[in-house]
Amino acid sequence: MIHESLPKIWYGGDYNPEQWPDETIEEDIRMFQLAGIDVVTLNVFSWEKIQVDDHSYEAEWLDRLIDRLYEAGIYTCLATGTGAHPAWMAKKYPEVLRVDFYGRKRKFGGRHNSCPSSPVYREYAGRMAAFLADRYQGHPAVLAWHVSNEYGGRCYCSLCEQAFRE
């Protein structure tokens, strides 16, 4: 048994409805039930939607989504959301952006575009994970935590160069 709430092999996958209207989400839930889906991974790339600036977090939309899915018998594997940093972060702290092999700073956009050695990225990613852990630690719908599943991309900035040498 993986978890007492779901004593079988889970059936589901990533679900990213952050920009969809509620009607679409309701239809998705109906279709999930017909397909026998019992767990979805949420919040993989939603950092900007939750942390709207340096210090403000807005997760009520995620509360509603997790609750609605749970009401329909669908559990959540909750991601940290740190797979794509927010635009405000790239603008305010450009050092969070990766540098390519030719020494060019990448532009904002795309997933996993953060420098893994950036102290700013690490600080904010830790804050985001702590915020979510505090908020959802006891939620009955949250059965697992999704930290990351895409290990790739390279950064050639001076911080990464130094870390490599160390």
Secondary structure as UniProt FT lines:
FT   TURN            4..5
FT   STRAND          12..14
FT   TURN            18..19
FT   HELIX           22..35
FT   STRAND          39..42
FT   TURN            44..45
FT   HELIX           47..50
FT   HELIX           60..71
FT   TURN            72..73
FT   STRAND          75..79
FT   TURN            82..83
FT   HELIX           87..92
FT   HELIX           94..96
FT   TURN            101..102
FT   TURN            116..117
FT   HELIX           119..136
FT   TURN            137..138
FT   TURN            140..141
FT   STRAND          142..146
FT   HELIX           158..165
//
